[in-house]
Amino acid sequence: MANFYWVGGSGNTSDATNHWATVSGGAPNVANVPTSADDVHWDAASNTTAYTVTVDADFTCRDLMFDAAPSVSGTITFAGSALVLCYGSVKFLSGMLVTHTGQLRFQA
């Protein structure tokens, strides 16, 4: 199991080299997207202002955790239409915008 942290503001979940880091607020430095054994986090260090996370290809994770809003202002939008497979828990933030139209399947 590994922890993946979203960084760099708006982007696609399939973009491992620009949006996934192994530490909160770290530089994107992973070559792969999360798997069913990995927890994914969006926190105050993901971006300072509002941003959109787009599920552009089938996405798999263990825990899908929106832990905190942007550190300065704005909210997170969870968008896209591809399938999300979650093998653990999901946590959305109060006030965040969810426009994702694809399926969210719990596989636990």
N, C-alpha and C positions, 0 to 999 in steps of 0.2 A: 504494500500500500504506500502511496505517495500523496502529498498535498500539492495541488496546483493552485496558483493565485493568478487572477486576471490582472493585467497591467496594460497601460497605454490607451485607455479610453475606448472609443467606439471601434468595433471590428467584428470579425467572424470567429466563431468558436473553432473552426478548422485551421486557423492561422496560428500554429504552434510557435513559430519563431518570432512573432511580433506581440503575442498576447498572453503567453503562459510562462510564469516564473515558478521557481521552487520555493521562494520566500516572499512574504508579503512586501510589496513595493519594490521588489528586486527587478533586475534587468531580465527581459524575456530571454531565456537561455535553454529551452527544452526543444528537442527535435520531434517530439510526439505529442499528440493530444491525450487527454486523460482516458483511462480505461475503466471498466466496471469495478476495479479494485481501488480507484483513486478518488479522493475527496477534492472538490473544486470550490474555490472561495472567491467572492467579490467583496472587498472591504474598503475602508476609507482610503487605503493606499492604492486602490485600483486606478483612480483618476481623481483630480481635485474638483471637477465640475461634471455636469450631466453627461451621460454617455449611453450608447446603445450597444447591447450585446446581441448579435444576430446568429441564430442557429441556422447555418447555411448548408450543413450536411448532417447526416445522422450523428448524434452525439451521445456518448455513453459515459457514465460516472457512477461512483458509489453515492456520496452525499453531494447534493447541489445546494450550496449555502450562500445566500446573499446576506452577508454578516453586517454590513454597514453601508450607508449612503456615501456619496462622494464627500471628501474631506472639507471642501469649501462651500459648495452650493449645488443645487440641482438634485436630480434623481436618476435612477437607472431604468432604462427601458429594456425589457427582455423580448426580443423580436425573432422573426424568422418563421419558417414553416416546416423544417425538417423534424424528424423523429428524435425525441429525447428518451433514452432508457436510463432509469435511475434504480440502482441496486440498494439504495439506503434511504436517506431522508431528504426532504426538500424544505428549504426555508426561504420564503419571500419576505421582503421588507414592507412594512406599512407605507403606503404612498408611492411605491414603485409602480411603473406602468408595465403591464404584461400584454403585449400585442401578438405574442407567439400563437400561430394558428395550427401548428402541427400537434401530433400526439405527444403526451407526456405519460410514459408507461412506467409503472412501478414493477420492478422485477424481483423484489426481495421475497 
